[in-house]
Amino acid sequence: MSADAPDVQTTPAPTDGVDIVTFGCRLNAYESEVIRKRAAEDGLSDAIVFNTCAVTNEAVRQARQAIRKARRERPGARVIVTGCAAQIDPAAFAAMPEVDLVLGNAEKSQAGAYAEQAEPMRVRVNDIMSVRETAGHLIDGLKDRARAYVEVQNGCDHRCTFCIIPFGRGNSRSAAAGEVVAQVQRLAAEGYREVVLTGVDVTSWGADLPGQPTLGQLVARILKLAPELPRLRLSSIDAAEIDPDLMRCLRDEPRLMPYLHLSLQAGDDMILKRMKRRHSRADALKLVADVRAVRPDTAFGADLIAGFPTETDEMFENTLKLVEAAGLAFLHVFPFSPRPGTPAARMPAVKRDVVKARAARLRAAGEAGLARHLDRQVGRTLSGLVERAGVARAEDFTEIAFAGEATVGHVAAMCVTGHDGKRLIAETVAAGV
């Protein structure tokens, strides 16, 4: 389970055009832009495309609810369902009377996927495990007004016992380094000050390429060949796969942003073993210490699951204590959600009220960790990428509410005067470039 961004959902407007409704991670949002491009090329009109998520049962439920609502609001529109939930259980969506077409995760980005077919098939979902390429649909990044996102990797070779995503995304496959670099160069030439490298399991990038290059080598190559790019950021990464080249980049490259969001999931060794994770509690703490030794200003976030099957009070306390021990500032907390077909779904479950209570305690610990992090920033002058009027993002991912003039998409110097428990309060001291 990765969480490189909060859940995204765009509600379709009652128009005669093509609306894309996106659930889930930043990678899904990226691929929705590919869908938009393909749909336009294929001449699709008066349609709603649902790009679904399968991380939790709730994500699937929300998608089904949105599909029914869309059909009521736009009875004449064509309804197409794709994404991870559609890939994993196409029959369930095909059985919905509201749905006209179900596309798999590989099919959704293919040329002609949204064109009228001579012999139309209601379900076009192939074996995702047979997919070997990832770069064919690369576009010039998913762009918001402030930054751009580049997909460098897709799929996952690991089989964590709680995670259904490999069955929606397939095995790990990497975009070629040259194509990634060229894409980042184009984005930098367009004036983007920050590019985020994203994927399902970003730190596995390169393992399937000739010579097995590392993510750190890719980062170093990007920074060398795109010298005009001020900021390069990584999305969620696996704590078990940070390579020596990436550590050197953190030490030597100030343009690589000092923020790492770690896929930790738990802080108890027995639970980590039952999750089939590849790191221990000690490994996680050592990684944080090693990174801070070479880049003291690095901030850390983490994904954590509350109430994993068999989790005792003592095991949960080990996870809770990890938040302060590792100095985590940004948490994504997931109450455990059993996914049919995963080993964890067959393990002895924790009572739902206990799961919810533990999730609430973890979120409270995360709020306290964020407050400690914010306290340390007061009085400093930070570099903030302006995301929208009055809101910027520091190099270490901290949100800044600022007073003063600064252009969206530009980087400005900001003097921190305080915080509100969630974000820093600052004043611009230089308009930025």
C-alpha positions as CSV (number, residue, x, y, z in Angstrom):
1,M,0.0,0.0,0.0
2,S,1.5,3.3,-1.1
3,A,0.2,6.7,-0.4
4,D,2.1,9.3,-2.4
5,A,-0.9,11.5,-2.3
6,P,-4.3,11.7,-0.6
7,D,-7.3,10.2,-2.4
8,V,-8.4,12.2,-5.4
9,Q,-12.0,12.4,-6.7
10,T,-13.2,14.6,-9.4
11,T,-17.0,14.7,-9.6
12,P,-18.4,14.7,-13.1
13,A,-20.2,17.8,-14.2
14,P,-23.5,17.5,-16.1
15,T,-22.1,18.3,-19.6
16,D,-22.0,16.6,-22.9
17,G,-18.3,16.2,-22.9
18,V,-15.9,13.6,-21.4
19,D,-15.5,13.7,-17.7
20,I,-12.7,11.7,-15.9
21,V,-13.5,10.7,-12.3
22,T,-10.3,9.7,-10.4
23,F,-10.0,7.7,-7.2
24,G,-6.8,6.9,-5.3
25,C,-3.2,7.7,-5.7
26,R,-1.2,10.4,-7.5
27,L,-0.3,7.7,-10.1
28,N,-3.9,7.2,-10.9
29,A,-4.3,11.0,-11.3
30,Y,-1.3,11.0,-13.7
31,E,-2.9,8.2,-15.7
32,S,-6.2,10.0,-15.8
33,E,-4.4,12.6,-17.9
34,V,-3.3,9.9,-20.3
35,I,-6.9,8.7,-20.4
36,R,-8.1,12.2,-21.2
37,K,-5.6,12.4,-24.1
38,R,-6.4,9.0,-25.5
39,A,-10.2,9.7,-25.3
40,A,-9.8,12.9,-27.3
41,E,-7.6,11.2,-29.9
42,D,-10.2,8.4,-30.2
43,G,-13.1,10.8,-30.6
44,L,-14.9,9.8,-27.4
45,S,-17.8,12.2,-26.5
46,D,-20.6,12.4,-24.0
47,A,-18.9,9.9,-21.6
48,I,-17.8,9.5,-18.0
49,V,-14.7,7.5,-17.3
50,F,-14.1,6.2,-13.8
51,N,-10.5,5.5,-13.0
52,T,-10.9,3.4,-9.8
53,C,-8.8,2.4,-6.8
54,A,-8.6,-0.9,-5.0
55,V,-6.5,-0.1,-1.9
56,T,-9.5,-0.4,0.5
57,N,-13.0,-1.8,0.4
58,E,-14.2,1.8,1.0
59,A,-12.5,3.0,-2.2
60,V,-14.3,0.3,-4.2
61,R,-17.6,1.2,-2.5
62,Q,-17.2,4.9,-3.3
63,A,-16.5,4.1,-6.9
64,R,-19.6,2.0,-7.3
65,Q,-21.7,4.7,-5.6
66,A,-20.3,7.4,-7.9
67,I,-21.1,5.3,-10.9
68,R,-24.7,4.9,-9.9
69,K,-25.0,8.6,-9.2
70,A,-23.5,9.5,-12.5
71,R,-25.9,7.4,-14.4
72,R,-28.8,9.1,-12.7
73,E,-27.5,12.5,-13.5
74,R,-26.4,11.8,-17.1
75,P,-28.6,9.0,-18.3
76,G,-27.5,9.3,-21.9
77,A,-23.7,9.4,-21.2
78,R,-21.5,6.3,-21.9
79,V,-20.1,5.0,-18.6
80,I,-16.6,3.4,-18.8
81,V,-14.9,1.9,-15.7
82,T,-11.1,1.3,-15.5
83,G,-8.3,1.3,-12.9
84,C,-7.2,-1.1,-10.2
85,A,-10.7,-2.1,-9.0
86,A,-11.8,-2.8,-12.5
87,Q,-8.7,-4.8,-13.2
88,I,-9.0,-7.0,-10.1
89,D,-12.8,-7.6,-10.3
90,P,-14.0,-6.7,-13.8
91,A,-17.1,-9.0,-13.5
92,A,-18.4,-7.0,-10.6
93,F,-18.4,-3.8,-12.6
94,A,-19.6,-5.5,-15.8
95,A,-22.6,-6.7,-13.7
96,M,-23.7,-3.2,-12.9
97,P,-26.4,-2.1,-15.3
98,E,-25.0,1.5,-15.3
99,V,-21.7,0.4,-16.9
100,D,-21.2,0.3,-20.6
101,L,-17.5,-0.8,-20.8
102,V,-14.9,-2.1,-18.4
103,L,-11.2,-1.6,-19.4
104,G,-8.1,-3.1,-17.7
105,N,-5.2,-1.0,-16.3
106,A,-3.1,-1.9,-19.4
107,E,-5.9,-1.2,-21.8
108,K,-6.9,2.2,-20.4
109,S,-3.8,3.9,-21.9
110,Q,-3.7,2.2,-25.3
111,A,-4.4,4.0,-28.5
112,G,-7.9,3.1,-29.7
113,A,-9.2,2.0,-26.3
114,Y,-12.0,4.6,-26.4
115,A,-12.8,4.4,-30.1
116,E,-16.0,2.8,-31.5
117,Q,-15.3,-0.9,-32.1
118,A,-16.6,-2.9,-35.1
119,E,-17.3,-5.7,-32.8
120,P,-17.7,-4.1,-29.4
121,M,-16.7,-6.0,-26.3
122,R,-18.2,-5.0,-22.9
123,V,-15.1,-6.1,-21.0
124,R,-11.6,-5.6,-22.2
125,V,-9.3,-6.7,-19.3
126,N,-6.3,-8.9,-20.0
127,D,-3.7,-10.5,-17.7
128,I,-1.9,-7.6,-16.0
129,M,1.0,-10.0,-15.0
130,S,1.8,-10.4,-18.7
131,V,2.5,-6.6,-19.2
132,R,6.2,-5.9,-19.5
133,E,6.4,-2.2,-20.7
134,T,5.5,1.0,-18.9
135,A,6.8,3.9,-21.0
136,G,4.6,3.7,-24.1
137,H,2.0,6.1,-22.8
138,L,4.3,8.7,-21.2
139,I,3.0,12.3,-21.6
140,D,4.7,15.5,-20.6
141,G,3.9,14.9,-16.9
142,L,0.8,15.4,-14.9
143,K,0.9,19.1,-14.3
144,D,-0.8,21.2,-11.7
145,R,-0.1,25.0,-11.6
146,A,3.0,24.5,-9.3
147,R,4.6,21.2,-10.2
148,A,4.7,18.2,-12.6
149,Y,4.6,14.5,-11.9
150,V,6.5,11.9,-14.0
151,E,5.7,8.2,-13.9
152,V,9.0,6.3,-13.8
153,Q,7.7,2.9,-12.7
154,N,4.6,0.8,-12.5
155,G,3.6,-2.4,-10.8
156,C,5.2,-4.2,-7.8
157,D,7.1,-7.5,-7.5
158,H,6.5,-7.8,-3.7
159,R,3.6,-9.6,-2.2
160,C,2.7,-8.0,1.1
161,T,0.0,-10.0,2.8
162,F,-2.4,-7.1,3.0
163,C,-2.0,-5.6,-0.4
164,I,-4.1,-6.3,-3.5
165,I,-2.4,-3.7,-5.7
166,P,0.1,-6.1,-7.5
167,F,-3.0,-7.8,-8.9
168,G,-4.2,-4.5,-10.2
169,R,-0.9,-3.2,-11.5
170,G,1.1,-6.2,-12.4
171,N,4.8,-6.8,-11.8
172,S,7.3,-4.0,-11.6
173,R,8.4,-2.4,-14.8
174,S,10.5,0.7,-15.3
175,A,10.5,3.5,-17.8
176,A,13.8,3.9,-19.6
177,A,16.2,6.4,-18.1
178,G,16.6,8.3,-21.3
179,E,12.9,8.8,-21.7
180,V,12.5,10.0,-18.1
181,V,15.4,12.4,-18.4
182,A,14.0,13.8,-21.7
183,Q,10.6,14.3,-20.2
184,V,12.0,16.1,-17.1
185,Q,14.1,18.3,-19.5
186,R,10.9,19.3,-21.4
187,L,9.1,20.1,-18.2
188,A,12.0,22.2,-16.9
189,A,12.1,24.0,-20.3
190,E,8.4,24.8,-19.9
191,G,9.2,26.6,-16.6
192,Y,8.3,24.0,-14.0
193,R,10.3,24.5,-10.8
194,E,9.5,21.1,-9.3
195,V,9.2,17.6,-10.7
196,V,8.0,14.6,-8.7
197,L,9.1,11.1,-9.7
198,T,6.1,8.8,-9.0
199,G,5.2,5.1,-9.4
200,V,3.8,2.2,-7.4
201,D,7.2,1.0,-6.0
202,V,9.5,3.8,-7.1
203,T,12.6,2.5,-5.3
204,S,12.5,-0.7,-7.4
205,W,13.1,1.4,-10.6
206,G,15.7,-0.1,-12.8
207,A,15.7,-3.7,-11.5
208,D,14.2,-4.8,-14.8
209,L,16.4,-2.7,-17.1
210,P,19.7,-3.7,-18.7
211,G,22.5,-3.3,-16.2
212,Q,20.0,-2.9,-13.3
213,P,20.6,0.8,-12.7
214,T,19.4,2.2,-9.4
215,L,16.9,5.0,-8.5
216,G,19.8,7.0,-7.1
217,Q,21.6,6.7,-10.5
218,L,18.4,8.0,-12.2
219,V,18.1,10.9,-9.8
220,A,21.8,11.8,-10.3
221,R,21.4,11.7,-14.1
222,I,18.3,13.9,-14.0
223,L,20.0,16.5,-11.9
224,K,23.1,16.5,-14.1
225,L,21.2,16.7,-17.4
226,A,18.5,19.1,-16.3
227,P,20.5,21.7,-14.5
228,E,17.8,24.3,-14.9
229,L,15.4,22.3,-12.7
230,P,15.4,23.8,-9.2
231,R,13.6,21.0,-7.3
232,L,13.3,17.2,-7.8
233,R,11.1,15.3,-5.4
234,L,10.4,11.6,-4.8
235,S,7.0,10.1,-4.0
236,S,6.4,7.4,-1.5
237,I,9.4,5.0,-1.2
238,D,10.1,1.6,0.3
239,A,12.3,1.7,3.4
240,A,14.0,-1.5,2.3
241,E,15.3,-0.3,-1.0
242,I,17.1,3.0,-0.6
243,D,20.4,2.5,-2.5
244,P,23.8,4.0,-1.8
245,D,23.5,6.3,-4.9
246,L,20.3,7.8,-3.5
247,M,22.0,8.4,-0.2
248,R,24.8,10.2,-2.0
249,C,22.3,12.3,-3.8
250,L,20.6,13.3,-0.5
251,R,24.0,14.2,0.8
252,D,25.4,16.1,-2.2
253,E,22.4,17.4,-4.2
254,P,20.5,20.3,-2.6
255,R,18.1,20.2,-5.5
256,L,16.8,16.8,-4.4
257,M,14.2,17.8,-1.8
258,P,14.8,16.7,1.8
259,Y,11.5,14.8,2.3
260,L,11.0,11.1,2.3
261,H,7.6,9.4,2.7
262,L,8.3,5.9,3.8
263,S,6.1,2.8,3.3
264,L,6.6,1.5,6.9
265,Q,3.1,0.1,7.7
266,A,4.0,-0.9,11.2
267,G,6.5,-0.6,14.0
268,D,6.3,-4.0,15.5
269,D,8.6,-6.8,14.2
270,M,6.0,-9.6,14.5
271,I,3.4,-7.6,12.6
272,L,6.0,-6.6,10.0
273,K,6.8,-10.3,9.5
274,R,3.1,-11.2,9.2
275,M,2.7,-8.4,6.7
276,K,5.7,-9.9,4.7
277,R,7.5,-6.6,4.8
278,R,11.2,-6.7,4.1
279,H,12.4,-4.4,6.9
280,S,12.3,-4.5,10.7
281,R,11.7,-1.8,13.2
282,A,15.4,-1.4,13.8
283,D,15.9,-1.1,10.0
284,A,13.4,1.8,9.8
285,L,15.1,3.7,12.7
286,K,18.5,3.1,11.2
287,L,17.4,4.4,7.8
288,V,16.0,7.6,9.4
289,A,19.2,8.1,11.4
290,D,21.4,7.5,8.4
291,V,19.5,9.9,6.2
292,R,19.6,12.6,8.9
293,A,23.3,12.1,9.3
294,V,23.9,13.1,5.7
295,R,21.0,15.5,5.4
296,P,19.9,16.8,8.8
297,D,17.0,18.9,7.5
298,T,15.2,15.9,6.0
299,A,11.6,15.5,7.1
300,F,9.9,12.1,7.1
301,G,6.3,10.9,6.5
302,A,5.0,7.3,6.6
303,D,2.1,5.0,5.8
304,L,0.9,3.1,8.9
305,I,-1.8,0.5,9.2
306,A,-3.8,0.3,12.4
307,G,-5.4,-2.9,13.6
308,F,-3.6,-5.4,11.3
309,P,-4.9,-9.0,12.1
310,T,-3.4,-10.5,15.2
311,E,-2.1,-7.1,16.4
312,T,-2.2,-7.0,20.2
313,D,-2.2,-3.9,22.4
314,E,1.6,-4.3,22.9
315,M,2.3,-4.6,19.2
316,F,0.2,-1.6,18.5
317,E,2.1,0.4,21.2
318,N,5.3,-0.4,19.3
319,T,3.9,1.2,16.2
320,L,2.6,4.1,18.1
321,K,6.0,4.7,19.7
322,L,7.7,4.6,16.3
323,V,6.1,7.9,15.4
324,E,8.1,9.8,18.0
325,A,11.2,7.6,17.9
326,A,11.6,8.2,14.1
327,G,10.5,11.8,14.3
328,L,7.7,11.3,11.8
329,A,6.0,14.5,10.8
330,F,3.5,13.5,8.1
331,L,1.4,10.3,8.6
332,H,-1.1,8.5,6.3
333,V,-3.0,6.3,8.7
334,F,-5.0,3.4,7.3
335,P,-7.5,1.4,9.4
336,F,-6.9,-2.2,8.3
337,S,-9.2,-3.1,5.5
338,P,-9.3,-6.8,4.5
339,R,-9.1,-7.3,0.8
340,P,-10.5,-10.5,-0.6
341,G,-7.8,-12.7,-2.1
342,T,-5.0,-11.5,0.2
343,P,-3.4,-13.7,2.9
344,A,-4.2,-11.1,5.6
345,A,-7.9,-11.4,4.9
346,R,-7.7,-14.9,6.2
347,M,-5.9,-14.0,9.4
348,P,-7.6,-13.5,12.8
349,A,-9.2,-10.1,12.7
350,V,-9.0,-7.3,15.3
351,K,-12.4,-6.0,16.3
352,R,-13.5,-3.0,14.2
353,D,-14.1,-0.7,17.2
354,V,-10.5,-1.5,18.3
355,V,-9.2,-0.8,14.8
356,K,-10.9,2.5,14.7
357,A,-9.7,3.5,18.1
358,R,-6.1,2.6,17.3
359,A,-6.3,4.6,14.0
360,A,-7.5,7.6,16.0
361,R,-4.6,7.3,18.4
362,L,-2.1,7.0,15.5
363,R,-3.6,10.1,13.9
364,A,-3.3,12.0,17.2
365,A,0.4,10.9,17.4
366,G,0.9,12.1,13.9
367,E,-0.6,15.5,14.8
368,A,1.8,15.8,17.8
369,G,4.7,14.8,15.5
370,L,3.7,17.5,13.0
371,A,3.5,20.1,15.8
372,R,7.0,19.2,17.0
373,H,8.2,19.5,13.4
374,L,6.5,22.9,12.9
375,D,7.9,24.2,16.2
376,R,11.4,23.7,14.9
377,Q,10.8,25.8,11.8
378,V,9.7,29.0,13.5
379,G,12.1,31.8,13.0
380,R,13.7,30.3,9.9
381,T,13.6,31.6,6.4
382,L,12.5,28.8,4.0
383,S,12.2,28.4,0.3
384,G,8.6,27.8,-0.7
385,L,7.1,26.7,-4.0
386,V,3.9,28.6,-4.4
387,E,1.0,26.2,-5.0
388,R,-1.8,28.8,-5.0
389,A,-2.5,32.2,-3.7
390,G,-1.2,32.4,-0.1
391,V,-0.1,28.7,0.1
392,A,3.3,27.3,-0.6
393,R,5.3,24.1,0.1
394,A,8.7,24.1,1.7
395,E,11.5,21.9,0.5
396,D,10.8,19.4,3.3
397,F,7.1,19.2,2.2
398,T,5.7,21.4,5.0
399,E,2.8,23.5,4.0
400,I,3.2,27.3,4.4
401,A,0.4,29.9,4.7
402,F,2.0,33.1,3.7
403,A,1.2,36.8,3.4
404,G,2.8,38.8,0.6
405,E,3.2,38.7,-3.1
406,A,4.5,35.6,-4.9
407,T,3.6,34.0,-8.2
408,V,2.0,30.6,-8.4
409,G,4.6,28.0,-9.6
410,H,7.5,30.2,-8.5
411,V,9.9,29.6,-5.5
412,A,10.0,32.4,-3.0
413,A,11.9,33.0,0.3
414,M,9.6,33.1,3.3
415,C,10.2,34.1,6.9
416,V,8.4,31.8,9.3
417,T,6.6,33.6,12.1
418,G,4.6,30.8,13.7
419,H,2.2,27.9,12.9
420,D,-1.3,26.8,13.5
421,G,-0.6,23.1,14.3
422,K,-1.1,22.1,10.7
423,R,1.0,24.5,8.6
424,L,3.5,27.2,9.0
425,I,2.7,30.9,9.0
426,A,5.1,33.1,7.1
427,E,5.7,36.3,5.2
428,T,7.4,36.5,1.9
429,V,10.8,38.3,1.9
430,A,11.5,37.8,-1.8
431,A,9.0,37.4,-4.6
432,G,10.7,34.4,-6.1
433,V,11.7,33.1,-9.5
